[in-house]
Amino acid sequence: MHIGLIGLGKMGANMRDRLRRAGIEVTGYDRKPEVSDVASLDELIEKLPTRRIIWVMVPSGEVTASVITELSEKLDAGDLVIDGGNSRFTEDQKHSALLGEKNISFVDCGVSGGVWGLKNGYGLMAGGDKSDVERAMPIFDALRPEGNREESFVHVGDSGAGHYAKMVHNGIEYGLMQAYAEGYELLEAKDIIKDVHGTFRAWQQGTVVRSWLLDLMVQALEEDPGLEKIAGYVEDSGEGRWTVEEAVANAVPAPVISAALFARFASRQDDSPAMKMVSALRNQFGGHAVKEAAVKQPEDKQVPDLPE
């Protein structure tokens, strides 16, 4: 089998390596010539055998849409495009329709595994027509971990279903990470606890909270015991927001995932306007004491040297 792969960032490059190790020929294209196998998208298309399969692994949103649109103009009927990025499921349905006008097939695939996927394999969630998914199965089998297919791969449903499942997966991930993080802070705050790192390490075997995330947490504490090298500022890449939006749209209570998302927003505030107002209101109705804001000192102005 010979496929094309567009996007050779951290995950894309690792996926190319894993596929090649499994005996699948991969021609990769990236705008960075130092990592690309070909000089252009046209050259990539020329090198692939007919009834081409091209895996797209680029940032979600406008970049993915641009790539899909260009492929719709350059590929032939019978070709197959797989979007393995983190696109929103509603975009998959648009891309499927766009490609379908040219009789080009489309599969969306949620991919989990991060930078560890090269060694451990990737969890895969596919959406699309059954025949298209079956056609790409050698690729999925090469990317997933060894063992039972059902434990690392699923054909979730129709177009968009793969990325919908990945969205929910990432929402769950938000909640899990927040729970571990709150437990970490509580252990750090209690004076009778003398070995926080050792406590988490002891949970790695036999306990009901053991997990790969816990293993990574232990590793992070080994590398930086007090997390002194890391600021308490957390970004979100979109899937958590989409999960909460879908929960609202479908009237599904999701308090844990919602709270985990909002905690990330709070991490980006040095001095919360909302909390200032809460403090002001407590002072107004109950006369409760407030902590005065630090007075900003004016910056020292440099006095230019006078000519001699």
TAKA-V162247 format. One record per pair of residues at least 6 apart in sequence whose C-alpha atoms are under 6 Angstrom apart, sorted by the first residue. I is the first residue (numbers start at 1). J is the second residue. D is the distance in whole Angstrom. If there is no record, write none. Layout:
[[I & J & D] [I & J & D]]
This chain:
[[1 & 24 & 5] [2 & 25 & 4] [2 & 26 & 6] [3 & 26 & 5] [3 & 53 & 5] [3 & 54 & 6] [4 & 26 & 6] [4 & 27 & 5] [4 & 28 & 6] [4 & 54 & 4] [5 & 28 & 5] [5 & 54 & 6] [5 & 55 & 5] [5 & 56 & 6] [6 & 28 & 6] [6 & 29 & 5] [6 & 56 & 5] [6 & 57 & 6] [7 & 30 & 5] [7 & 57 & 5] [7 & 58 & 5] [8 & 30 & 6] [12 & 57 & 6] [14 & 118 & 5] [18 & 118 & 6] [19 & 142 & 6] [22 & 142 & 6] [28 & 36 & 6] [28 & 37 & 5] [29 & 36 & 5] [29 & 37 & 6] [29 & 38 & 6] [30 & 36 & 5] [51 & 78 & 5] [51 & 79 & 5] [52 & 79 & 5] [53 & 80 & 5] [53 & 81 & 6] [54 & 81 & 5] [55 & 81 & 6] [55 & 82 & 5] [56 & 82 & 6] [56 & 83 & 5] [56 & 84 & 6] [57 & 84 & 5] [57 & 85 & 5] [58 & 85 & 6] [60 & 86 & 6] [60 & 87 & 5] [72 & 99 & 5] [77 & 102 & 6] [77 & 103 & 5] [77 & 104 & 5] [78 & 104 & 5] [79 & 104 & 5] [80 & 104 & 6] [80 & 105 & 5] [80 & 106 & 6] [81 & 106 & 5] [82 & 106 & 6] [82 & 107 & 5] [82 & 108 & 6] [83 & 108 & 5] [83 & 109 & 6] [84 & 109 & 5] [84 & 110 & 6] [89 & 160 & 4] [89 & 163 & 5] [89 & 164 & 5] [92 & 160 & 5] [93 & 159 & 6] [93 & 160 & 6] [96 & 106 & 5] [107 & 127 & 6] [107 & 128 & 5] [108 & 126 & 6] [108 & 127 & 5] [108 & 162 & 6] [109 & 125 & 5] [109 & 126 & 4] [109 & 162 & 5] [110 & 124 & 6] [110 & 125 & 5] [110 & 162 & 5] [110 & 163 & 5] [110 & 166 & 5] [111 & 123 & 6] [111 & 124 & 5] [112 & 122 & 6] [112 & 123 & 5] [113 & 122 & 5] [121 & 143 & 6] [121 & 144 & 5] [121 & 145 & 4] [122 & 143 & 6] [122 & 144 & 5] [123 & 144 & 6] [123 & 152 & 5] [124 & 153 & 5] [125 & 153 & 6] [125 & 154 & 5] [125 & 162 & 5] [126 & 155 & 5] [126 & 156 & 6] [126 & 162 & 4] [127 & 155 & 6] [127 & 156 & 6] [127 & 157 & 5] [127 & 158 & 5] [127 & 159 & 5] [127 & 160 & 6] [127 & 161 & 5] [127 & 162 & 4] [128 & 158 & 5] [128 & 159 & 4] [156 & 162 & 6] [167 & 239 & 5] [168 & 243 & 6] [171 & 240 & 5] [171 & 243 & 6] [171 & 257 & 6] [174 & 260 & 6] [175 & 256 & 6] [175 & 257 & 5] [175 & 260 & 5] [178 & 260 & 6] [201 & 218 & 6] [203 & 210 & 6] [204 & 210 & 5] [233 & 267 & 5] [233 & 268 & 5] [234 & 264 & 5] [282 & 288 & 6]]
